[in-house]
Amino acid sequence: MLMGEAANQESLASDPRGPVNAAQSARLLYRRLAEIFPNSPLAPEAAWRAADILWQLQKADAASRPSARSATPPCAPKWTKTN
């Protein structure tokens, strides 16, 4: 039941008109399934999906920051011509 609801929330998150927090809800449901039922055959997949959703959310957050759009990122190496 938890896996089905988490998958439903995950599909809502991919819809542009879906709820704003659907991805967070899906991640929470997947994580709780893995924590509450660690011996379930679905636990490894739920843990992986929770981690993947977290990674996608962090990636989107990092891409939306002003430093991601700058011409030269602050951490870019400074190359100098030696000839």
N, C-alpha and C positions, 0 to 999 in steps of 0.2 A: 504494500500500500504506500509506504514512504517512497519507494523507488519510482512508482508510477506518478505520484504527485510531484516529485522532484523533476522527472522527465517532462511533465506538463509545464512546470514553471520554467524549465530550460527552453522549451519551445516558445513560450510566451516572451522570453527575453530576446529571442532572435527576431521577433516581430517588431517592426519600428513603432507600431501603435500599441504595443503591450505595456504592461505596468512598468514603472521606472525601476522598481526594486525586485523584479522577477529573477534576475540573475543571482542576487544576494539570497533570495529565498531558496532557489534551487541549490545553491552551494551549502546553505545551512541544512537543508533536508538531507542532502547526500552525506554531509559530515556527520550528522546525527545518526543516520542509518549505520555508518561505519563504526561509530562509537558505541551505540546501544546494542547492536547485533554483530560483534566482531567475528563470530563463527559462521555467519551467514555466507552462502556462496556469492551473494551480491556485494558483500563488504569491500572486497578489493576494487571492484569497478566503481562503487560509490565513492571510495576514498580518492581514486584517480580522478573522477569527474569533479569532485569538490576542489581538488588541487588545480585542475585545469581551468575551472571557472575563475578561481582566485587569480591565476596567472593572467587570464584574459582581461580581467578587471584592472589589474595592476598595469598591464601593457597599455590599455586604453587610457588610463589615468596619466601615465608617463607621456604618452603621445599628445595629450591635450595641454601640457604645460608650455609656457612661453619659451623655455630653453630648448624644447624639441623643435621649435620652428626657427630658431636663430640660424643665421648663415654659417657661423663658426661656433660649434658647441664649445663650452668652456673646458671640457675634458679632451678636446681634439689635440693631437700632437702638433707642435709647431715645427713645420718643416722649413729648413733653410737651404738655399742653394750653395753648394761648396765650390763650384767652378766659377 
